[in-house]
């Protein structure tokens, strides 16, 4: 069984307000500072997740004071390791990216230094409550910010007599047990060996993705909440929204297929396959390049519907922002009749699609 190593030396600790609660993140800048010095980088871009933006200046000050480099804060939203704008590389010597694990298969033209941000809110009490909801063997998963809780969760479940398994992902995953919003291979790799999953992470999206990818029960330990949640109870609203988007798109005669310009989201091969499929169904299709998704920009293009081959969460989370259907590749396949609705899953990114 793989384990996640704990980091003991801390250069900086920051309290970040998220959802009205004070959540302590351990942010260890020691390796980042050493790497900046090794690279002799003079100008550094700093990317942090949305929930940490108000404290980013403190992280920037620590880097400047310890690495003697000028730091520029990136104001654009940052939702994952794939979300590093290539435009930064023309202006800086390196990028410090806080809060997400690296995607091993990604290659950047300038150094990108990944700094974990680990939540320190214990989930022990939730874990005790979750045991009665789980069916063993149990697959244990976590999002990037909660990887250090994996060992404690495994030990806790085993101490209560439960059989536990942890999976390894593909080339986009850097830690055992880790899941991304676009990749659930750590879950699917053990799907035949478990009867339920325990996921440590916030929100609904990741847990629903695991459930739809495996068909298995998923219980979420969310540090922002007091009680564990069963994802099965929360999926109806999202699936109704997706079904409505698919129904609207069935009337479309023209499709714009959006290719993300960020290196980690640039699925050109997948986009071309979808264009070929649409044209085979005797509908119009064109490829569109877009960095930051903007509903107003899409309005000017005038397609009946759009398909996003970039981050899968864009179509799901931002559905209300678009006046035309915005689909994932799997949803387009349902529209075109090559996939059944009862085979619905969230879109996942694989290296073969790039």
N, C-alpha and C positions, 0 to 999 in steps of 0.2 A: 504494500500500500504506500502510495506517495504521500509525502508530508510537505507542509509549507513552513519554511524556516522563519523564525521570528527575528526581527532586527532589534538589537538591544541598544546600540549607540544612537542617540538622537541629537541632531544639531539644533532642531527647531521644532516646537510644538505650537499649533495654532488652534484656537477655538473658532469654529465656524457655525453661524446660525443657519440651520436648515429646518424648514417646516415649523418654525417657532420654538424649536428645542435647541439647547446647546449641545452640539455633538463634537466630541474631541477627536481630531484626526492627528495621527502621528505622521509628520512629514520629515523624512530624513534627507537632508541636503548634502550629507557628507560626500557621497559618491559623485553627485552632480558637480559640486565645487571642485573636486579633484579632477574630474573629466574636463571641465572648462579650462582649468589650469594646464592640463596635459595638451589640450588642443590649442592653447594660447589664443582662445577666442576673446575678442575685444568687445563685440556686440552680440548680445544674446536676446532672443525672443522668449517670453514666458507665457505659456498657455496654462490656464487652470479651468476646471469645470465651473459651471454657472454658480453653484452654491458657495464657491470660495472666492468669487470675484471681489467682494468687498474687503477681503483680507490679502488679496494678491500683492498689494504694495509692501506688506511686511515680508513676504517671501522674496520679493524683488530686492528689498534692502539687505536681507541676509546674504543673497547671492552677490550683490555688489560689494558688500563689506568684506566678504570672505574670498571672493574669486577675482576681485579687481576688474570686473567686466561691467560694461554699460548694459542695463536691462531695459527692454521695451515690453510693456504689457500688451498682450493681444486682446482686443476688445471683442472680437467676433466670438460667437458661441463655440464651445468646445464640448463635444459629446462622446469622444472616444479616441483611441489611438490612431484610428484611420482618419481623424479629422484635423490633420496638419496641413494647412494651406501651402501649396508649393510656392505661392507668391512671397512667402517669408524668406525663402532661401536666397533671393536676390539682395536682401537687405542686411542679413545677419550672418554671423559665423557659425552659430549653433542655435538649437531650439531646446528649451527645457519644458517638458510636458509633464504636468503634475496630475495625478489622480487616476491614471489608467495604466494597465500593463501593456508592454510592447506587443505588437503583432509580429512574431518572428519572421514571417515570410515577406514583410514589407521592406523595401529598400528606398532610402531617401538620398537625394543628391547632396544634402548637408547633414551633419550629425544631429540626431534627435536624442536627447537624454531624458529617459523616462524616470520619474520620481513617484513612487507609490504614495498614496494618501490612505492610511488605514484607520477605519473607524475603531474607536475604543469603547463603544457602548457594549457592555456584556449582554448576551442573549440567553444566559443560563436559565432564567425564570421562564422565558418563552419556550425554551427547549423542553423543559419539564412538562409544560402544557401541551406541547406538540406530539408527545409520544403516543397519546391515545388516538391521534388522528392518522398516524403513519401505519403502513402495512409493510412488514419486513419481507425480504431484505430491502434496505433503504439506500438509495443513492444520495450522496451528500454533495451539494453544489454551492457556489458563492459567486457573486459579482466581484469585480476587481477590488473594491474598497473593503471587502469583508473576507478576503482570503485568509487572514490570520486567525479568524474564528473557526476555520475548518477543523483544525486539530482538536480544539475544545469541543466542538459539536460531535466529532467522531468519538472522542473519548467519553463524552457524556452519554451518547446513545449506547455505546458498548458496555458502559458501566451499568446501564439499565437492562442489559441482556439482549439488546437488539443487534441483528446482523447488519453490517454496513458495508457499502462498496463506494469507491470513488473512481471516476473515469478519467482517461486521458483524451485530449482533443486532437484536432488536426494541426496543420502548419500555421494556422492563424491564432492558436492558443498557446500561451507561454507557461501556464501553471495547471497542474492536475486539479480537477474539480471546478475550474473557472468557466463561466459562460459569458458570452457577449450577446448584445442585442441582435447580432447578425450571425451568430454561430453557437449551436447547441450540441456540438459533437461530443463534449464530455458527458452529456446526458445520453445521447443516442448510442454511444459506444458501450454502455452497460444496460441498455433498455431491456434486453432479454434476461438480465440477471437480477433485476429489482422489481418490486411491486409498487413502490412509491418513491418520491423524491422529497428531500428537505433542502430548501433553497434559502440561503442567507443573503438578503438584499432588499432594497427598498422599491416600492411601486409594484405594479401588476404586470408590466410588459414581459419581463424576463420569465416569470413563472408561467404565464400563459404560453409563451413560446415553447417552454419545455413540455408543457402539457400537450400542446398541439403536435409537437414533433414526436412524442413518444406514446401518447394515449394513456399515460399513467397519471395517477394522483400526485398533486404537487402541493406541499405545505410550505408557506413562506414565513420566515422569521424576519420581520421588518424592524430594525432598530428604532424607527420613528413611531412605532406602535407598541401597545402593551400586550396584545394577544396575537398568537399565530393565525394565519389566514389560509383557507383552502381556496385555491385558484378556481376550481370548478364552479364555485358560487359566484364568481365575478366575471366570467367570460361572456355571458349572454349579451351585455351591452355592446362590447367591442365587435362581436360577431354580427350583431344586427347592423351596425354601421358599415361593416365590410360587405355584407350582403346587399345593402342598399346601394353602395358604390358600384358593385358588380352589376346589379340590375340596370342602373343608369347607363353604364358603359356598353351594355348589350345593344344599345341603339346607335352607338357611335360608328361613323364611317371613316373617321381619320384619327390616328393616334400619334402623339408625340412621345418618343422614347427618350427619357432623360438619362444622360451619362454624367455622373458626378466627376468634377474636375480634380478633386482631391485624390492623391495617389492611392489611398486605401479603399476608395469607393469607385474606382474607375473601371467598371466592368464592360469594357468595349465588346469583348467577344459575346457576352450574354446579350447585350443590346442588339448586336447584329443578328443573333439567332431569333430574337423576338421580332425584329423587323421582317425577317424572312417569313416567319410564321404568319404575321398579320397579312402580308402581301399574298401569301398562299391562300388565305381566306378571302382574297379579293377586296381588301380594304387598303386605305392609304396609310403610309407610315413614314416618318422621318426621324432621324437621330438629332438630339438636342444636347448641347454642352451647357452645363450649369454648375457654378461653384456653390453659391448660397441660394437655396430654393426660395423663390419669391412668387407668390400668387399673381401679383401685378404683371410681372414679366411674362408669365404664361398666358395671361389674358390677351396680350398683344399678338401672340402667335396664332390663336384662333383654332386650335385642334378641338375635336369633340371630346377627347379623353386623353389622359397622359399615363405613362408607365414609368415608375422610378426604378432604375437599376442601381441607385446610390443607396444610402442607409435605409434599411427596411422600415425604420421607425417613422420616417417622414410621412409616408402615406397613412400610417396608422394613427400617430399622435396628432397630426395637424389636419385631419380630415375636414374640420369645420372651416378652415381658411380658404378652401378652394371651391370655386363655383362650377368646376368641371370634375368629373371623376378622376382621382389620382390613384392608380392601382400599383400593386406589387407584381412582379413577374408571374407568380403563382396565380394571382387573381386574374391576370390577363388570360392565362391558359384556361381558366374556368369560363371566361367570357367567350373565348373562341371554341369552346367545346372539346378541348383536348385534356381537360382535367375535370373531375367531378367535384361538386361542392362538398360531399362527404369526405373528400380527400384534402380538405383545406388545411394548410399549414402556413406558418409565418415564413417569409422569405429568408433564406440563409445564403451567406457568401462563401464560395469555395474558390480555391486558387485557379481551378480550371476555367472559371468564367472571366478571368481578367485578360 
